[in-house]
Each structure stands twice: as structure tokens, then as C-alpha cells.
Amino acid sequence: MTAPDLSADVVVIGAGGAGMYAAIEAVRCGARQVLLLDRSLIGRGGATVMAQMTVAAATPDRHGDNAEHHLRDTLAAGRGLCDPRLAALLCEAGVECILEMDAWKVGWARDGTALRKVQAPGHDRPRCVYVDVLNTGPAVSKALRAQVQRVPEIRRIGDLLVTDILVEDGEAAGVVGLDIPRGCAVTIAAPAVIIATGGLTRLYARNSASANMGGDGYGLALRAGAELQDMEFVQFFPIGHLAPRLIGMDPIMWDPFRYKLGGRLLNARGEDFLARHDSAEQSGRYTTTRDVATQSILEEVAAGRGSPSGGAWLSFRHVPEAKLREAFGPVIDRLAANGIDLTRQDVEVTPIAHYHMGGIRATPRMETAVPGLFAAGEAVGGANGANRLSGNAITEALAFGREAGRSAAARAASVPSRTALGSAAAARDLVEAQGRPGGNPAAAVEALQQVMTRDVGPMRASSGLARAEAELAAMAAALDEAPPGVPAPHDMARIDWFDLRQCLPVAQAVVQAALARTESRGAHQRTDHAETDPTWQVNQVQRLAGGALALAKVAA
């Protein structure tokens, strides 16, 4: 039996928006000691801090909005696969969280006393709040960091890579991690563990994610005995920047400007092609949802009508310069420093991996199949079905984080923390194992990204998926049983090995689910099964059984 190095009522893995909100709420609900862990800096990793756009919330306004309207649009975007309980929680609790963030001085833009809103694609009315066009996520993260720092019961530990969730008698009992600065193992006992590690978009070569979003939370959950669902549904942001070269700016920055100014998507012939794919675009408003816009761009490229770099042109040349500067503000000058003059030239854009609709299967209390193990934010699958509605990501992070914190605090109040952990020895031994010298796990991670980009992108077919399945299986078989070399501080090769250990089964889960779903729906498009099949209105659920992925269908 291993005595833990640390203990707490609640351990939160991941310190983005969902993780920070979960920690705050856990203390408010009675947790006496919360450990907030992150493999990077607290509150500065993950997806929330990188978000630059808007947050969907049906706060009271002159448009007569309410959570039911928001829920209707969320379910419609999900193409029949949303868990309505989770979607309702997102829409209802999200309003409370956004208003609380307002009280925490996040700085939502205002029209007088009311929150200013814009209408994003897929919404039936203006519903999306923001701080400013490029600072919403950083402002949300800053406000949450300030709140976390005011709560003495929250202990913040960065540079800790969690490698395993400990399970004792079928229940979560804590975690083992790699202390990156010291290169040694750390064991933490806790009766409640929350996974708030975000999604898996780092599995793709072109993505909008931070470096710590490779699906490690899903890998942790799988090995602990939890289930995953809807893993085939990876959302690609349709207009990620492609060319000319853009330095020091986010590749997904164009979306708010497009629906604010009416930026036009053009093919090589100069045709505004979206109207052929979505009749709503004929009104001149940007209303096309992300899955349809992604498919439209790729179809133009496949037909030989793409831009020179293999995407589509995004044009603002029809917008007067004064209006451009009013909308873009100082961004205009940053673009000019990159040699981009929007009054004279178009930019090339292409779909890039952006978000994951699937994830850990959880109840509306954020409980997984493992007692004591909870999930929050993008790590949770089910709320968004086959396609996420624009603006729902931060709302989901806050709402699900709050609920996970509440549930974890209740669990901690009823189950004492363990003073010894029988399952910790093997996990600690792995962290401190001496593997064979040499090896290049980083190259293997890059090879995995290339496989996923080539064969498991927005447009899929059985031949490519089968090839990806075989190549990923070969990578898994070739993975060494221990990280390379001798434990050392800040050893990136060992970190890459643990990343590969986590992300390989996650990538395999995406491929298995995509190969099984013989239809096209939302973000999952099969060129060999182009139609939506009503018999496939089911969620696919996966778990580890005897070391292999087992897949089952559950009625949506």
C-alpha cells in the first residue's frame, strides 16, 4: 500500500474555464480542500483562454430570449443526437453562470445596462455575448483566475501531468502524476476526481487547440473504467487561416468579423458558393452552421475550385475601409504588420480541427460510470450531439464545471479520503521507470497527427478509416512499455511518451466510431455513405473490455 504525498476532498484535473469554475463551486458547496491541477500554468492553458469570439447565453433581453429558445437551436444543430438533459443544463445553467461572470467583472460588452449581443450562425436571434472581438476567452480566464486566488481552500499546482486515475474497489480514489520540474511521481488521494482537460483536437496536424489538448482526459477516463460517447464527431472550424502567413495571431480569428461584416467566401472563380449549399446564405446574413460551411469549402476544393493553397478565399473588399477599421480596431494594424490589407486583398481559409462534440459519458450531475469520477466542460460528450452550436463552448465549460464541482463536493462529504492506496504502486513505478535510451515519442505523436489529418478529417471513407485503424494499431503495438531514458526534470521525451500513451487509444476510439457509423450526420461526413440514415439516430458508446475498445449503440 502506498501512502499518498498529498490528499484533498476534490482533485480537479485541468485548470481551464471548466476546471476553475468546478474548483470554486466545490468549495462553495463545502469542500475543505480542493487541488486544482494543470500540466501547464493555472488558468492559462486549455481552450477557454484561447477563445476569441462569443458566448451563447439566453439572458433576459429585448429580443424575448429564454433558455427554451436556446435549447431548441442547440438540439437542431446537434442533428438528433444531443442528450436533451445535458443540452438543457447547458442552456439553463449557462445563463446563471454568465450573469455571475458579469458580477465577477468579466467585462461583457454592454448596450446601456443590457448585455450587448450578436447573432451567430445557427441561432434564431442575437444571443451571444462577448467582451470584445478578440478578448472574450482571455477575459473569462482572467476573471476566473482572480476568483480562484481569493479562495484559500483551493490549492493550485501547475506543471503536474496526471498519468493515471487511481481506482480502489471500483471507485475513484485519487491520481498519480508526473511532477514535471522534479521528474518524479506524485500520489494524491481524493474521494472525488473531476476531469476537466478539454478535447482532443491536438490529434490533428492543423488545429486551433493549445498543446495540452490531446485527449488525455479521455484516455484517463477509459483506463479508469468510464465510458466515452460520440467520439466520431470532431468539429472543424471552417475558416481557419491558411494564407498568407499570419504570425502571432489566432488562426480562427476570422469568424466574428465574418458574421459582423458579412465577409464573403469565394472560390477560385470568384463565386460566393455557400448559397449553393445553404439557401439561408442568400439573405446576405452569415447563418451557415460550421458543419455545412466546412463541407462546402471542401467540396469546392475537391471540384478544383479551391484557392491556390487548397482552401477558399475570404473577402472583405466589399466593406468600406472606415467600417473595417471600426470593426477590427487595432487588429487592422496587426494585420498590416503581417502584410495583409483587407481593402485590397482576400485571405485564404480552410477547415481546421477546433472542438470535439464527443467525450466522457456523464449524467446531468457530471457523474461517470466510475463512482467518485466526474467530468466537466468539453471533456463531457453528449450535450452537442453531432454538431456544436456556435457560442456554446464557454457556456458549456462554465455550466458543466459548476455542476461537477457541486457533485464532487457532495461525494467528498460522504466518502472519506483514503490513507493508503493499493493501486498507486504500479502507476508510480511507471512514472519513475527507466526505459530504453533514445527513441522519439514526439515523432510518433506527429505521425499520429498525420494519420488523423489524412484519413479521419471532415470527409471520411471506409478505405481511409480502415487504413488509419491499421496504422494506429501498429503504433500502439510498437509503443514501449516504459517512457524513454532515466527520469529527469523537464524531460520532454517522457512527457511525449505519456501523451502518446493517452492519445493512441483515444484516436483509435475516434476511428472505430467513425468506421462504424455508415452515414453522414453533422460533423461526421462519409463520402461513401453521403446520406443521413434515420436508423443511425443513436449514440455510440465505447469502453475498454479486456484491454480492447468495445462499442455499443444506445438510442438517442
Secondary structure, DSSP 8 states (H G I E B T S, - for coil): -B--SEE-SEEEE--SHHHHHHHHHHHHTT-S-EEEE-SSSTTTSTTGGG--S-EE---S-TT---HHHHHHHHHHHTTT---HHHHHHHHHHHHHHHHHHHHTT----EETTEE--B--TT-SS--EE-SSTTTHHHHHHHHHHHHHHT-TTEEEE-SEEEEEEEEETTEEEEEEEEETTTTEEEEEE-SEEEE-----GGGSSSBSS-TT-SSHHHHHHHHHT--EE-TT-EEEEEEEEEES---SS-TTTHHHHHHHHT-EEE-TTS-BTHHHH-GGGGGSS----HHHHHHHHHHHHHTT-S-TTSSEEEE-TTS-HHHHHHHHTTHHHHHHHTT--TTT--EEEEEEEEEES-EEE--TT-B-SSTTEEE-GGGEESSSTTS--TTHHHHHHHHHHHHHHHHHHHHHHHS---S-BTTHHHHHHHHT----S---HHHHHHHHHHHHHHHSSSEE-HHHHHHHHHHHHHHHHHS-SS-SSS--TT-HHHHHHHHHHHHHHHHHHHHHHHHH--S-BTTBEETTB-S--GGG-EEEEEEEETTEEEEEEEE-
